[in-house]
Amino acid sequence: MRIPMTTRKPDKLSTERLRLCPLGPEDGARFFPVLKDADLYTCIPEEPPVSWQALRQKLMRYCAGPPPSVLEEWFNWGVFCAKRPIGTLQATIHVPMGSAEIAYLLGTAFRKCGLASEAVFAMTEWLFIRCAVKLRRSGRRYQARGAPPADPAK
């Protein structure tokens, strides 16, 4: 049985210090200075964009969403602090399971000050309320990066 996909778009979200806005191809030039830093990619299987045009192409693929045969929804936000782009958030909803996987990428200058936690909390709250998903941690992905495996009891 095929589960129909929706065309939901992410809402704009705000926290005390941050603004999360739907991310689109037009944001490539604005986010390139933050996302080109090779240090951001030391723990993820991805290379930094080589130009703002390459980032724009990547964002176009993200905004197109998954292929019709894949039962997922993709949501992408740009993260701003004091109107300055500082990173991105992503959520992939696995429709049949009602779960989501999340990812974030914040510029190195914005680490260790709680901004990632603040942004992820706003996004997960939106996922719970608007998309009725349960979040789970992928043990395989964490193990690949050297972290302990997910506790299946949680």
C-alpha positions in Angstrom: 0.0 0.0 0.0 1.4 3.4 -0.9 1.1 6.1 1.7 0.4 9.5 0.1 3.1 12.1 0.7 2.2 15.6 1.8 3.7 18.8 0.6 4.1 20.3 4.0 6.7 23.0 4.2 8.6 24.0 7.4 7.3 26.9 9.3 9.4 29.9 10.4 10.4 29.2 14.0 11.9 31.5 16.7 13.6 31.1 20.0 15.0 33.7 22.4 18.2 34.1 20.3 17.5 32.4 17.0 15.3 32.5 13.9 14.8 29.4 11.8 13.6 30.0 8.3 12.8 27.5 5.5 15.9 27.0 3.5 15.9 27.3 -0.2 18.3 27.5 -3.2 18.2 31.3 -3.0 20.0 31.0 0.3 23.1 29.4 -1.2 25.1 32.6 -1.4 24.1 33.8 2.0 25.0 30.5 3.8 28.2 29.7 1.8 30.6 31.6 4.0 29.5 29.6 7.0 29.1 26.2 5.4 32.4 26.2 3.4 34.5 25.7 6.5 36.2 22.2 6.1 36.3 21.8 9.9 32.5 21.4 9.9 32.8 18.2 7.8 35.4 16.2 9.9 32.7 13.9 11.4 30.2 13.7 8.5 30.5 11.8 5.2 30.2 15.0 3.1 32.5 17.5 1.6 32.2 21.3 2.0 30.6 23.1 -0.9 33.2 24.5 -3.3 31.2 27.6 -4.3 27.9 29.3 -3.5 26.6 27.9 -6.8 27.4 24.3 -5.7 25.6 25.0 -2.4 22.6 26.4 -4.3 22.5 23.2 -6.4 22.6 21.1 -3.2 19.8 23.2 -1.7 17.7 22.7 -4.9 18.0 18.9 -4.4 17.0 19.2 -0.8 14.0 21.4 -1.6 12.8 19.0 -4.4 12.3 16.4 -1.6 12.7 12.7 -1.8 11.9 10.7 -4.9 8.2 9.6 -5.1 9.1 6.0 -4.4 10.7 7.0 -1.0 8.2 7.3 1.9 9.9 10.3 3.5 9.4 14.0 4.0 12.3 16.4 4.1 12.4 19.7 6.0 15.3 22.2 5.9 15.9 25.4 7.9 18.5 28.1 7.8 19.5 29.2 11.3 20.0 32.9 12.0 21.4 34.6 15.1 21.0 38.4 15.2 20.1 38.3 11.4 23.4 36.5 10.7 23.3 33.1 9.0 25.0 30.6 11.4 24.0 27.1 10.1 21.3 24.7 9.0 18.9 22.1 10.4 17.4 19.1 8.6 14.7 16.7 9.5 13.8 13.5 7.6 10.5 12.0 8.5 10.1 8.3 7.9 6.4 8.3 7.2 5.6 4.6 7.8 7.4 4.5 11.1 6.3 8.0 12.3 9.9 8.7 13.3 12.4 11.4 12.2 16.1 11.7 11.9 17.6 15.1 12.5 20.9 16.9 11.7 22.4 20.2 12.3 25.4 22.1 11.0 26.4 25.3 12.8 29.5 27.3 12.0 32.5 26.7 14.1 32.3 30.2 15.6 28.9 29.3 17.0 29.8 26.2 18.9 29.8 25.6 22.7 27.3 28.4 23.5 24.0 26.4 23.4 22.8 27.6 20.0 22.7 24.1 18.5 20.7 22.8 21.4 18.3 25.8 21.2 17.8 25.3 17.4 17.3 21.6 17.7 14.8 22.0 20.5 12.7 24.4 18.4 12.8 22.0 15.5 12.0 18.9 17.4 9.1 20.7 19.2 7.7 21.6 15.7 8.2 18.0 14.5 6.2 16.7 17.5 3.4 19.2 17.2 3.0 19.7 13.5 4.2 16.3 12.1 3.3 14.0 15.0 6.6 12.2 14.8 8.7 10.3 17.3 12.4 10.9 17.3 15.0 8.1 17.5 18.7 7.9 17.5 20.4 5.8 14.8 22.9 3.5 16.5 24.6 2.7 13.2 25.4 6.3 12.5 26.6 7.1 15.9 28.8 3.9 16.0 30.4 4.9 12.7 31.5 8.1 14.3 33.0 6.4 17.4 30.2 7.2 19.8 28.4 4.6 21.9 25.5 2.8 20.3 22.0 3.8 20.9 20.3 2.2 23.9 17.4 0.2 22.4 15.4 0.6 25.6 15.1 4.4 25.0 
